[in-house]
């Protein structure tokens, strides 16, 4: 299990707040999938797979 709360805060929450202040309404679930689930988790999983 990994604590990805920092990545979530940086890549999803901060972006959402910035976009919302600019008058846009981003979907945080889509951002999380793109920037945390499929980016960070894939990167960490691949690093485990390459470790002997």
C-alpha positions as a Markdown table, in Angstrom:
| # | Residue | x | y | z |
|---|---|---|---|---|
| 1 | Unk | 0.0 | 0.0 | 0.0 |
| 2 | Unk | 1.3 | 3.5 | -0.9 |
| 3 | Unk | 0.2 | 6.8 | 0.6 |
| 4 | Unk | -0.3 | 9.0 | -2.5 |
| 5 | Unk | -1.9 | 11.9 | -0.6 |
| 6 | Unk | 0.9 | 14.3 | -1.5 |
| 7 | Unk | 0.7 | 13.4 | -5.2 |
| 8 | Unk | -3.1 | 13.7 | -5.1 |
| 9 | Unk | -2.8 | 17.2 | -3.4 |
| 10 | Unk | -0.2 | 18.4 | -5.9 |
| 11 | Unk | -1.6 | 16.9 | -9.1 |
| 12 | Unk | -5.4 | 16.9 | -8.5 |
| 13 | Unk | -6.5 | 19.3 | -5.7 |
| 14 | Unk | -4.1 | 22.2 | -6.5 |
| 15 | Unk | -4.9 | 21.9 | -10.2 |
| 16 | Unk | -8.7 | 21.8 | -9.5 |
| 17 | Unk | -8.5 | 24.9 | -7.3 |
| 18 | Unk | -6.5 | 26.8 | -9.8 |
| 19 | Unk | -8.8 | 25.9 | -12.7 |
| 20 | Unk | -12.0 | 26.6 | -10.6 |
| 21 | Unk | -10.7 | 30.1 | -9.7 |
| 22 | Unk | -10.2 | 30.7 | -13.4 |
| 23 | Unk | -13.8 | 30.0 | -14.0 |
| 24 | Unk | -13.4 | 26.5 | -15.4 |
| 25 | Unk | -14.9 | 23.3 | -13.9 |
| 26 | Unk | -12.5 | 20.4 | -14.2 |
| 27 | Unk | -13.5 | 16.9 | -13.2 |
| 28 | Unk | -11.2 | 15.9 | -10.4 |
| 29 | Unk | -11.9 | 12.2 | -10.9 |
| 30 | Unk | -10.6 | 12.3 | -14.5 |
| 31 | Unk | -7.5 | 14.3 | -13.3 |
| 32 | Unk | -6.9 | 11.7 | -10.6 |
| 33 | Unk | -7.2 | 8.8 | -13.0 |
| 34 | Unk | -4.8 | 10.5 | -15.5 |
| 35 | Unk | -2.3 | 12.0 | -13.1 |
| 36 | Unk | -2.2 | 9.6 | -10.1 |
| 37 | Unk | -3.7 | 6.2 | -10.9 |
| 38 | Unk | -2.4 | 5.8 | -14.4 |
| 39 | Unk | 0.8 | 7.8 | -13.9 |
| 40 | Unk | 2.2 | 7.4 | -10.4 |
| 41 | Unk | 0.9 | 3.9 | -9.8 |
| 42 | Unk | 2.1 | 2.7 | -13.2 |
| 43 | Unk | 5.5 | 4.2 | -12.5 |
| 44 | Unk | 5.8 | 2.6 | -9.1 |
| 45 | Unk | 4.5 | -0.7 | -10.3 |
| 46 | Unk | 7.0 | -0.8 | -13.1 |
| 47 | Unk | 9.9 | 0.0 | -10.8 |
| 48 | Unk | 8.8 | -3.0 | -8.6 |
| 49 | Unk | 8.7 | -5.3 | -11.7 |
| 50 | Unk | 12.3 | -4.3 | -12.7 |
| 51 | Unk | 13.7 | -4.9 | -9.2 |
| 52 | Unk | 15.4 | -8.3 | -8.9 |
